[in-house]
Amino acid sequence: MKQKYWYDYLWIASVAYLLLGFFNILFAWLGLLCFFIPLLLAIFGKDKLYCNRYCGRGQLFSLLGGRFGLSRKRDVPYFLKTKAFRYGFLIFFFIMFFQMLWNTYLVFSGAQDLRQVVTLLWTFRLPWQWAYQVETVPLWVSQFAFGFYSVMLTSTVLGILTMVLFKPRSWCVYCPMGTMTQLICQVKHQEK
Ligand code: SF4
């Protein structure tokens, strides 16, 4: 049996993150680690080190789809693998991300009230007011947390959907973070 290391259990952190955001939305800020660590590892570390070793979300999809048999294990449609789709999705993701930052700014400037909702799939506004537990922090801090949790939950739901329909880690084919780290690695290799 393959020896297990601490980083083989990072899927637990991914599950814990989603659960914590259900109880207190401020935990959503921890998700920034999943943004900065992959980028830093791609810039300064070995190629795709984060994806291959440290991504708890990828591990979670492998576990659910592999060991728990929740995946149909079909090939992903060809269009999902194309550069046009992957880069298009990355751009779309960025636009949505900046819109989330803009909403945070509007709350910061007082132009908009805090929205205690989590937006799933950029469309469905789910009431999430029970997770607004700490009212002493500035409103924009909470607004960012609601927005960022929406991003994380949306990508997890998309990942689970594609895991069920196709192979366990099909999300990795078009994951914006995977596309970004791949781009960074390509640029690094061109410079050599
Ligand atoms: S492609 Fe995305 S989900 Fe897959 S391992 Fe890399 S960062 Fe994680």
Residues whose N, C-alpha, C, O or C-beta is under 5 A from the ligand:
A	BS01	SF4	C51 C55 R57 G58 C172 C175 M177 G178
